[in-house]
Amino acid sequence: MDLVQSYLNDVKTTLETLPTDEIWDAIAVLHSARLSRQQVFIMGNGGSAATASHFACDLAKGAEVAGYPSFRVIALTDNMAVFSAYANDCGYESVFARQLTNLLRPDDIVIGISGSGKSANVLNAIDLARREGATTIGLTGFDGGQLKGIVDLCLHVENDCVEQVEDVHAVLCHLMATALRRAASEPEYTIAAPMAEKTTPG
């Protein structure tokens, strides 16, 4: 089988294994956050930084519906002056946590995107978010890394190819934004309530 067909087949197979219940839970958490005017923070490195910026745009603009509450959303990847100042002065592993220290409130939503699930700066920020009472969501790949075990809700892409993990993360973000826009624009379209009780992951 040639590379093109093999790659496409692998992505298709990965999409078919996605955890649909967890996806709906994430949509419900974000829908509730929009209605409650909670802040949503998104972060990642490299390709995942691009996904974080893209998802923030999709929530802020793509899910916007006239007459309906808009998302309060920030990609922690996007202020390069602040990002690089923390990286230079405090260490790269602090770039997201230090931003959250200044901005985060209890019950806000913090989304960490890491294909490996091992990015120190993402893990540090999620740890801070948990201590401060925020709800945490992780998008991971490979075996999920440490991120899978410390977030309230994990969308785990079971694939060991970083490019394909990032492909599927983009699909997940578009899927969630589409569902959230539909929930705002169609009164008959309902989204189930968020997780009944936030638990502390092992």
Phi, psi and omega per residue, in radians:
M1 nan 2.391 -3.094
D2 -1.332 2.877 -3.049
L3 -1.023 -0.758 -3.090
V4 -1.038 -0.909 -3.101
Q5 -1.144 -0.655 3.132
S6 -1.111 -0.775 3.139
Y7 -1.084 -0.834 -3.131
L8 -1.093 -0.686 3.107
N9 -1.114 -0.700 3.137
D10 -1.123 -0.731 3.114
V11 -1.118 -0.758 3.124
K12 -1.039 -0.801 3.131
T13 -1.083 -0.707 3.131
T14 -1.114 -0.757 3.120
L15 -1.030 -0.628 -3.099
E16 -1.252 -0.275 -3.130
T17 -1.756 0.073 -3.084
L18 -1.127 2.564 -3.097
P19 -1.401 1.624 -2.999
T20 -1.129 -0.618 3.116
D21 -1.088 -0.750 3.134
E22 -1.174 -0.600 3.084
I23 -1.090 -0.798 3.100
W24 -1.094 -0.662 3.084
D25 -1.069 -0.745 3.131
A26 -1.118 -0.732 3.099
I27 -1.055 -0.767 -3.133
A28 -1.121 -0.714 3.105
V29 -1.072 -0.777 -3.121
L30 -1.211 -0.668 3.091
H31 -1.062 -0.788 3.103
S32 -1.110 -0.678 3.123
A33 -1.093 -0.706 3.118
R34 -1.094 -0.814 -3.100
L35 -1.164 -0.565 -3.102
S36 -1.573 -0.025 -3.137
R37 1.096 0.567 3.040
Q38 -1.381 2.634 3.124
Q39 -1.429 2.454 3.051
V40 -1.975 2.201 3.085
F41 -1.990 2.405 -3.112
I42 -2.291 2.481 -3.081
M43 -2.651 2.753 3.070
G44 3.136 3.038 -3.128
N45 -2.067 2.622 3.057
G46 1.008 -2.219 3.104
G47 -1.037 -0.569 3.111
S48 -1.247 -0.461 3.019
A49 -1.149 -0.733 3.093
A50 -1.098 -0.696 3.100
T51 -1.133 -0.698 3.109
A52 -1.056 -0.796 3.117
S53 -1.108 -0.745 -3.126
H54 -1.108 -0.770 -3.119
F55 -1.155 -0.686 3.088
A56 -1.051 -0.720 3.099
C57 -1.123 -0.759 -3.128
D58 -1.108 -0.652 3.109
L59 -1.273 -0.781 -3.068
A60 -1.209 -0.770 -3.067
K61 -1.907 -0.803 -3.040
G62 -1.173 -0.533 3.141
A63 -1.687 0.104 -3.107
E64 -1.248 2.347 3.091
V65 -2.365 2.249 -3.107
A66 -0.983 2.345 3.105
G67 1.438 0.023 -3.116
Y68 -2.091 2.579 3.136
P69 -0.967 2.425 3.081
S70 -1.619 2.831 3.104
F71 -1.311 2.433 2.908
R72 -1.684 1.741 -2.971
V73 -2.392 2.422 3.125
I74 -2.344 2.294 2.944
A75 -1.590 2.055 -3.098
L76 -1.230 -0.035 3.110
T77 -1.503 -0.201 -2.786
D78 -1.712 -0.325 3.076
N79 -1.637 1.612 -3.001
M80 -1.205 -0.458 3.084
A81 -1.139 -0.849 3.123
V82 -1.160 -0.811 -3.115
F83 -0.975 -0.869 -3.066
S84 -1.287 -0.511 3.086
A85 -1.128 -0.800 3.102
Y86 -1.144 -0.700 3.128
A87 -1.075 -0.753 -3.077
N88 -1.272 -0.737 -2.999
D89 -1.622 -0.480 -2.996
C90 -2.127 -0.169 -3.122
G91 1.819 2.478 -3.062
Y92 -1.066 -0.501 -3.107
E93 -1.203 -0.168 -3.077
S94 -1.801 -0.056 -2.895
V95 -1.091 -0.534 3.138
F96 -1.599 -0.743 -3.124
A97 -1.078 -0.709 -3.115
R98 -1.158 -0.604 3.059
Q99 -1.155 -0.746 -3.134
L100 -1.128 -0.587 3.121
T101 -0.952 -0.631 -3.098
N102 -1.466 -0.361 -2.924
L103 -2.090 -0.490 -2.924
L104 -1.286 2.441 3.005
R105 -2.134 2.707 3.070
P106 -0.967 2.510 3.119
D107 1.326 0.023 2.952
D108 -1.192 3.018 -3.109
I109 -2.018 2.257 3.119
V110 -2.133 2.122 -3.114
I111 -1.949 2.110 3.084
G112 -1.899 2.226 3.134
I113 -1.962 2.086 -3.141
S114 -2.649 1.992 3.139
G115 -0.995 -0.756 -3.132
S116 -1.408 -0.427 -3.008
G117 1.295 0.259 -3.032
K118 -2.134 0.130 -3.081
S119 -1.194 2.060 -3.019
A120 -1.054 -0.702 -3.090
N121 -1.205 -0.586 3.064
V122 -1.211 -0.797 -3.138
L123 -1.071 -0.726 3.128
N124 -1.102 -0.703 -3.140
A125 -1.211 -0.690 3.098
I126 -1.122 -0.709 3.108
D127 -1.056 -0.765 3.087
L128 -1.078 -0.800 -3.114
A129 -1.031 -0.724 3.124
R130 -1.111 -0.751 -3.139
R131 -1.114 -0.526 -3.097
E132 -1.588 0.029 3.058
G133 1.522 0.292 3.078
A134 -1.422 2.807 2.996
T135 -1.582 2.318 -3.052
T136 -2.028 2.419 3.110
I137 -2.227 2.362 3.101
G138 -2.078 2.443 2.939
L139 -1.973 2.052 -3.031
T140 -2.284 3.109 3.021
G141 -2.532 -2.795 3.129
F142 0.836 -2.216 3.130
D143 -1.663 0.122 3.127
G144 1.622 -0.348 3.134
G145 0.977 -2.808 3.123
Q146 -1.211 -0.494 -3.079
L147 -1.031 -0.699 -3.099
K148 -1.005 -0.601 -3.044
G149 -1.527 -0.161 -3.044
I150 -2.018 -0.120 3.129
V151 -1.583 2.759 3.064
D152 -1.189 -0.574 -3.047
L153 -2.546 2.207 -3.085
C154 -2.115 2.231 2.987
L155 -1.755 1.662 -3.007
H156 -1.681 2.122 3.083
V157 -1.641 1.932 -3.060
E158 -1.447 1.489 -3.086
N159 -2.774 2.494 -3.095
D160 -1.834 0.216 3.101
C161 -1.874 2.051 -3.018
V162 -1.069 -0.660 -3.141
E163 -1.103 -0.729 -3.121
Q164 -1.254 -0.610 3.043
V165 -1.040 -0.799 3.139
E166 -1.167 -0.627 3.039
D167 -0.976 -0.852 -3.057
V168 -1.255 -0.590 3.033
H169 -1.031 -0.707 3.103
A170 -1.109 -0.723 3.087
V171 -1.058 -0.786 3.134
L172 -1.041 -0.757 3.138
C173 -1.130 -0.748 3.094
H174 -1.132 -0.701 3.119
L175 -1.059 -0.840 -3.114
M176 -1.124 -0.742 3.129
A177 -1.107 -0.667 3.123
T178 -1.112 -0.800 3.132
A179 -1.104 -0.681 -3.123
L180 -1.220 -0.650 3.063
R181 -1.143 -0.718 3.139
R182 -1.138 -0.686 3.119
A183 -1.089 -0.555 3.139
A184 -1.413 -0.485 -3.009
S185 -1.748 -0.287 -3.111
E186 -2.147 1.829 -3.067
P187 -0.993 -0.511 -3.102
E188 -1.416 -0.152 -3.116
Y189 -1.534 2.045 -3.070
T190 -1.979 2.585 3.063
I191 -2.053 2.327 -3.111
A192 -1.047 2.717 3.112
A193 -1.073 2.657 3.128
P194 -1.095 3.061 3.120
M195 -0.778 2.240 -3.033
A196 -1.035 -0.637 -3.099
E197 -2.574 2.184 3.109
K198 -1.252 2.200 3.137
T199 -1.918 2.743 3.090
T200 -1.529 1.991 -3.107
P201 -1.097 2.709 3.072
G202 -1.342 nan nan
